[in-house]
Amino acid sequence: MTDKQRTFLLGAGFSKAVADGPLMKEIWEYIVKAYENEKNIKVSTNDVSLRQEWYDELEKFMIELETEIKLRFTRSRFDEIKVLIRENIEYLFTLIDLNLAGPKVEFKKEGVDVTPYPAIFLRFTGRDRLKNIRRSLITFLYIILINLKENDLASEFVKIITEKDQIITFNYDLVLEKTLWNGNIWSPLDGYAGVVRFKDENDRKKLEESNRYSRLKIHKIHGSICWTKPDKILDSHEHLSIELDNIENWGFHFDGLKDILGREPISASLSERYEGGHDPTWMLPSFIKPFEYKEFYEIWKSALKAMSKTDELVIIGYSFRPEDSSAQLLISSLPDGCNITLVDPKPENIKERLDRMGLKVNNTYKLLEEYLS
């Protein structure tokens, strides 16, 4: 008799439980906190930092956007008009993506060169500004997630993980990996489905020499903080790679890497703290999710295969939001008779969504602590 396969499907609620990570509706609150923290840090120029300027421009953009939305309702004489776009970052990213990637309207006039405009556009802003706004949002999201600290519940979760388990996560952060790394069950060496190269190949060799091979793989469906894009000038291959240096916090992403790699982190050579932006390899929380790199095809193909062989599925903190409709395709590959366990503060809502997909939930828990006990 073969061993039954167990698969964990993790969403933002998992990081919320084990590291107080933000749920989507809370991201703006976390961005404001990150901005306040930046204001309290002395910058090398003895003036406002780039990040403070980016936030100020981001806040200005949001006010303009909210004002634009309110214009449609001003004649209705409501007592109060409140725009909740700050509670829906998915919509914000989608709106920006539609403006940047949508079909263009072309103009022709003899003797005049006119730049094409998106068919869907925000009349108060331009394309370059939208690109800057998008990168500012990504940078602040990166700062929030890179600073998450795992709690004791994360360690308790790791205790139930075996090398035969499959893990599929929609989270960008490294809370799960850090805890598994410290539990000596996972490593960036062969630990990611689809992404196997290292930015510094010498790091791979050092991990191999230390026999720090991973005992299980993680499917990071939307990308990761520690994945980096190829350098198109120095590298002719279009592939993603794993970066172990954490320049934001002057160190490495995982404990003990200095001794294993036999080198200092890249940030050790910097005279001042890093004050710039971040552009990680992510599928953003948007209705538009391009598979820009072939590694994402490999990740999804592997995840679909894992799902198709799953006997027990444990869903923790993932709500199957509409902007992640591809996740519903993922879960549709489950075999008949799969035992489904749901861990979420509001299991009834998610259970109803799964019921509509023809999936039966066998067990529900409102807290991760309840499931682990």
Buried (B, 14 or more C-beta within 10 A) or exposed (E): EEEEBBBBBBBBBBBBBBBEBBBBBBBBEBBBBBBEEBEEEEBEEEEEBBBBEBBEBBEEBBEBBBEBEEEEEEEEEEEEEEBEBBBBBBBBBBBBBBBBEBEEEEEEEEEEEEEEBBEEBBEEBEBEEBEBBBBBBBBBBBBBBBBBEBBEBBEBBBEEBEEEBBBBBBBBBBBBBBBBBBBEBBBBBBBBBBBBBBBBEEBBEBBEEBEBEBBBBBBBBBBBBBBBBBEEEEEEEEEBBBBBBBBBBBBBBBEEBEEBBEBEBBBEEEEEBBBEBBEBBBBBBBBBBEEBBEBBEBBBEBBBBBBEBBBBBBBBBBBBBEBBEEBBEBBEBBEEEBBBBBBBBEBEEBBEBBEEEEBEBEEBBBEBEEBEE
